[in-house]
Amino acid sequence: MHEHHTTNTVNDIHSALNLTRVSEIIEISNIPQLVATLEKAKSQGKKIAISAGRHAMGGQQFAEDAILLDMRGMDKVLSFDRELGIITLEAGIQWPALIDYLEAAQKDSTQPWAIRQKQTGADDLSIGGCLSANVHGRGLQMRPFIADVESFCLLDAKGRLQHCNRNTNSHLFKLAIGGYGVFGVITKVSLRLSQRQKMRRDVSIISLDELMPAFQQRMDAGYVYGDFQFAIDPASPDFLQRGVFSCYCPVSEASSIREEHALSDEQWQQLLMLAHVDKSRAFDCYAQHYMASSGQIYWSDRLQQTTYLDGYHKKIDDMLGHQGSEMIGELYVPRAALPAFMHDAAQDFRQHAVDLIYGTVRLIEADTESFLPWAKQDYACVIFNLHTEHTESGIAATAAAFRRLIDLAIKRDGSFYLTYGRFATVEQTRHCYPNFENFLAYKQRLDPESLFQSTWLRHHTAMFAKHLEQAA
């Protein structure tokens, strides 16, 4: 492992809007080295930021002038309990390695275990990062990632290795899952698995008004995963109102795996290109591809994996003649309010010429465990990927669009995800995360020197400074 890199500027992979100069990058491969790095940071008066896959867009994994821990070297499987279906991993391991390990380790098993859920969109995210953002997948009746976490170990600001589960250090368990890395370094995680199953993908094109009853029907029929990818052309009457509805139901073990209709990297690039320049055609091509794959059979873990083309936007930039990327926002509304929310969003996007590249609706069940829950009730989750020009006005326009979307969600008793940006106002954040000030107070109490830092934390601490003073 090389300890030092020549360049110390880092950025996130998807939006590329978090360019940060760190004081150095240290590749971590074991706990003694991690402990030594923390000691070194303290003796030098430096702060620590924690990164792995670098997909987060909210600035959680970087901090200006901090020592950046690159956790990707801590990627070993530590133990696998085949009786209970619990696997213990170092926190830097990423989804593909975990899924491959489980497949290879159980070649002889008639009832193999598999992951329950992973976030969609990209695969190269670390388990520690997923825990820190309390991610979710496409499960129709699943709670966020915290429900899959049996326990974890965290190296805290005092250099102590804390074992956390629902009984031991339960408060830290609740704080650190969905705690964005501010309480320490997650070193290992024990995950609950579920039975690996063969599943059939069933696809239809339906209207938004049909969606909630259709989801309910699928759940009643035993489908496990599903989502709805909506039309993105504001010039069309079906904008945000029609979509590709894909769900997956378990089938018998005797069924043979069939995945003929996977898109190649070139086809994905082509689709992304079309989404920028001919949105109706992009949706039609996508819908056609998905309809052709209806009835195909996949493994329950493999169907959750996705092609992500690193640097896909470079070709699009050349064609559009400017530099840009997509910014993601995720909004939550009570399920019954979804059609009204989407109607409002469509109106807003048309009025403000918001450039939507991709969007999807999924379901989530309430998280009653984490300290800073985003899933405060059973919600519909709506993801918008907005094209953002890398200019001051382009970034400001995207920020304003997400603030308006958050207001539309709040109006319908909804919320938003803290993971994808730093656009929300202090009022919006306080409204959707009433525990946020207490969260910052616990950070202050558990890490008084503020050893663990991030752009995300600095932003929110500054934003809440007045409120925290008043509270004090």
N, C-alpha and C positions, 0 to 999 in steps of 0.2 A: 504493500500500500504506500503510495506517495503521500507525504504529509502536506506538501506545499504545491500551490499552483502559481503560474506566473501572473495570470490575471485574476483580480479579486472582484470583478463585477459579475453579478448574477442577475437572472431574470426568471419570471415564471414562463412556463412553456406555452400556455394557450393564449393569454392576452398580450404577453410581452410588454406589459405596462408597469412592471415593478422593478425597473432597473435599479440595482442597489450596489453600492460599493461597500464591501465588508473588509474588515482589517486582515483576515486570512480565512482560508477554508481548510478545515482539518477533516480528513476522511477517517471515520471511526470504525474500528473493526472489533473492539472488545470493551468490556467494562473497566478494567484497570486503566486503559488509555483514555476512556471517557472521564473517569475520576481525575486523572492527571490533568486533562484539558480544563476541567472546571477549576482546579486549583490554580493552574496557570492564569486563567482569565481573572480570577479574584486577585492574584498577586499583581497583575498588570493593570488592575482597575478596568478591565474590559467586560463587555456584556456578551451574552451567548444567544445565538439564534439557532434554530433546529430545522434542518431540511432533509428531504429524501427525494421523492419523485418530482417535486417542484411544479406541480400542476395547480396548486391553490392560487387564486387570483386576488385574495384580500390582503396580501402582504404578511400572512401569518408566519412564513418560514424564513424571512429575511429581516435584518435590521442594519441600518447604516452604521459602519465602523464596528460592528460586533464581530466576534469570532464565530464563523458559521460552521456548525457541525454538519457534515454530510454523513447521514446515518445508513446509506445504502450498503455499506460493508457489513453491517450487522444483519445478516440475512439467512441465518441458519434455522432449520427446524430443530427444536430442542427435544420434544417428546410428542408421542401420538398415542393417546389412549383409545384403542379400538373398541373397548367395551362401552365406554361412555360417549364416544364421539367427540372428544375434546383434543385439540391440537395446540401445542405451545410453541411459539415462534419468536425469534428475535424481531424487534419492531421495524427493522429496515427492510424486511422481506416484502416483495411486491406480489400482487395477485397472480401473475402468470406462473411464477416459481412455485407458489403454494398450490395452485390447481394442478400443475404438472406433477408435483411431489405426491399429492394425494392419489392421483391416477396411477402413477408408477408403483407406489407402495402397496396398492390394493389390487394389483392385477389378479391375484388369486382369490379375491373375496367375492362371495355371492351377494353380500349386502354392503357395498362400499359406502363410505361417508364422502360428503362433498361440502363445499361452502354453502351457506344459506343465501347470502346476498352480498353483492359488491356494488359500488356506485357504477353508473353507466357512463358512456362517453369516452373513457380511456381506461387502460388496464394498468399502466405503469405507475400506480400509486402504492405507497407503503402502507402496511397495516397500522403502524403507529400514526401516520398521517390521517388515515380513515377514522381511527379512534378519536384523534384530536378534533376532527370536524364532525364527528358523529354522523357519518354518511348514511345514505340509504340507497336501495336498489329499486328493482321493478316489482317487488313483491306486492301482491294484491292485498294481503292481510298481514303485513309485517310492520313491526315497530322499527325505529331507527337502529343503527349499528349497536348501540349500547345493549340491546336485547341479546346480541350474539356474543358479548364479551363476558367470559367467565371470571377472569381476573387479569391483572397486569402488574408489572413492576415499574416504578418511577424513581429516577434519581433526582432528589430534591435539591434545593438551593444550598442546603447545609452539607450536601455530599452524602446523604443517607439514602440507601436503597429501600424504598417503601413498597411492601407488597399490598396491593389493594384489591378487595373484592366487595361483595355486598355485605359482608360481616366485619371484615378487618379493614380499617382505614376507609370505611364506607363513604365518609364525607369527601375524601380525596378522590375516591372512585367516581362520585357524582360530579365533582368539579373538573376532573381531568378529561373525562369523556365529553367531547364538545367544549373543551376548555382551550383549544387552539394553542397548546404548547406552552402556556405561560406559567405552569406550576412545576415544570421539570421535564426531564427527558424520559420518555417511555422506552424501556429497554427490552421488555418482552411482554407478550400478550398470549393469553389462553383463550381460544375461540371455540364456541359451541358449533358443531357441524350438524348437518341433517343428512338423511339418506339420499344417496345419489340416485336420480331417477331419469328414465327416458321420458321426454315430453314432446308433444306435438304442437307445432305452431299453427294457430288458426287465425286467419286474417280476413278482415272485411273493411270496406270503406263506409264510414257512417258519419252522421251529422253530430255536432256537439250536443244538441238536445237529446239525442239518443244515448249519449255516452254513459251517464250515471246508471240508468237502468241496465245498459249492456254490461257494465262492470259488475253490477249486482248479480245479473244472470250468470256471468262467468264464475263468480265466486261461489254461487249456489251449486254450480255444476262441478266444483272442485278444481278449477284452474288456479295456478299458483302465482304466475307472473303475468304482467301485461302492461301495455301503455298505449297511448294515442298520440300520433304525430300529426300536427295540424298544418293546414295549408297556409302558405307564407306570402301570398301575393295580394297586396292591399288593393290592386286594381280589380280583383276578382270578388264576386259576391260571396264566395265560400271562404274568404280570408278569416282564419281562426275559427271557422264554423264547420269545417269538414276535415276529416282526417283518416289516417291509416290506423286501424284498431287491431293490435296483435296481442293475442294471449296464448299462454302455454298450459296444456293440461297433461298430467301423468298418463302414460300408456303402458301396456304390458311389457314385461322384460323381453318377451319374444320379438317385439318390434325391432326392425333394424334401423340404425342411425342413417339418415339421409340428409345431406346438406349440399345438394347440387348447385343451388342458386346463390352462392356467396358472391358478393361483389369483389372484384379485384381492387388493388390500390389505385390503379388508373381510373377505374369506374368511380371510385369514391372521390378522387380528385376532380373528375368531370362533374359529378353531382354538386360538389361544393362550389365549383366554378359557376355552374348554372344557377345555384341559389343566390349568387350575387348579381347575375345579369338577366336571367329569364326565370322568374320565380314559379310561374305556373308550370313551365316545362319541367323544372326541377322537381316539383311536387308530383307531377304525372309520372316521371321516370321512377321516382322513389316508390310511388304507389304500385306501379307496374311490377317492379322488382319484388316488393313484399307480397303482392298477390300471387306471383309465380312461386313463391316459397311456401305458400299456405299448404299445410298438410305434411310438411317435412318434420323429421324427428331429430331431436338434439338431446345431448346430456344436459341435465339441469344446471351444471356449473358452466359448461362451455357456451350455452346460449346467452350467458351473461357477459361474455367477453366481446370486445368491440375493436374494430380497426381504428387506430388514431394515427394520422399522418403527421409526424413531427414536421414543423416548418411548412405545412400545406399552404400557408397564406402567401408565401413568397411568389408562387406562380400567379396567384390571384392579384397580388400587388402589381406585378409586371403588366398584367392585362388592364387593370384599372388605372394604372399610372399614379398610384399613391401608396403610401405605406399604411397598413391597417391590420386589424385582427378582430376576432369576435370576443365580446364581453358577455359573460353569462350572468343571468339573474334568476333566482328561484323564488316564486311567490306562493303563498299558501292561502287557500280559502276553504271555508266549510263546503262540503261537497254539493249541497243544494244550491249554493251561491255561484257555482262555477259558470253556468251559462251567462249570468248577468255580468260577472267579472270579465269574461272574455269579450262580451259585447262592448263593455266600456274600454277595454284594452284596444280592440280593433279601431274604435272611434278615435282614441288617442293617437295610435300609430299613424292613422291616415292624416289626422290633423297636423301632426308634427313631423311627418315624413320620416318616421323611424324605420330603419333598414333591418328588418327581421330576416335572419338567415336560416333559422331552424328552431323548432319548438316542440315540446312534448308535455303530455299530462300523465301523471302517475298518481298512485294513492299511497297514503301513509296512515298508520294507526298511531294513536297518542303515545308519547314518551312521558311516563310518570316518574322516571328515575333520574335523569341528568339535572344538574343544577341550573343550566342555561338552556332549557329545552326549546327547540324550534317547532317541534310537533306538539303543540299544546292541546290539540284535540285531533280527531280523525279528519284529515284534510285531503283535498285534492291539491297536488303539487304541480305548479305550472312553471316550466323552464323556458326562458326566452334567451336565444343567442343573438345578440345585436352586433351588426357590423359597426366598427368604430374606427374612424380615421385617426391616425396618430398625430393629430394637431390639437392645439389647445381647444379650438371650437368643437372638434370632433369628440374629444373626451368629455367635454362639458355637456354636449348634447346627449351622450349616452348616460351620463350621471343624472341629468335632469329627467330622462325617460324612466330610469329605474326609481327615482324618487316619486314620480307620478304613479308608477305601478304600485309602489309600496302604499301610497295613499289610497289607491283603488282597492287594494287588499284589505287595508285597515277599515275602510268604509264597509266592507263585507265581513268584518270580524275575523280578518285573516292576519297573516304575518309574512316574514321574509327570512331568507337564509343569510347568516352573517359571513359565510365562507367566500362568497364570490366577489366582493368589492367593498369599498369604503364610501358608499354614496349616501347612505341613510343619514337623515338629520338626527340630532340628539333627541328630539321629540319622538320621531319615528322609532328610534332604537329603544327609548324608555317605554313607549307604548307596547311594543311587541316583545320586549325582554324586560319585564318589570324587575327582574332580579339582577340587572346589569350592574347597578351601583354596588350591590352586595358582592357580586363577583369580583369587581375591582378592589373592594375592601379586603376580600380574602387573599387576593394576589399580594396586596400590601402586607398583610399579616404573615403569610407563609413565605414570602420572598421580599423582606424589608429593603434589601439592597437593590432589588429589581435586577437580579443577575440574568434572568431569562427575559429577553425582550424581543419585540418584533415591530415592524412598521405598523401592523394592525393594532398592537397593544398601545404603542405611542399615540397613534391617531385617536383611539377611544379614550385613553387617559386624558389627553388634552381636551377632547370634546366634552368629557364629563367633569372637568376640573371644577367648574362653578358649582355644580350639583354636589360634588364631593365636599367642597368647602362648606356649603350650607349645611350638609349633613353633620360635618364635624362640629 
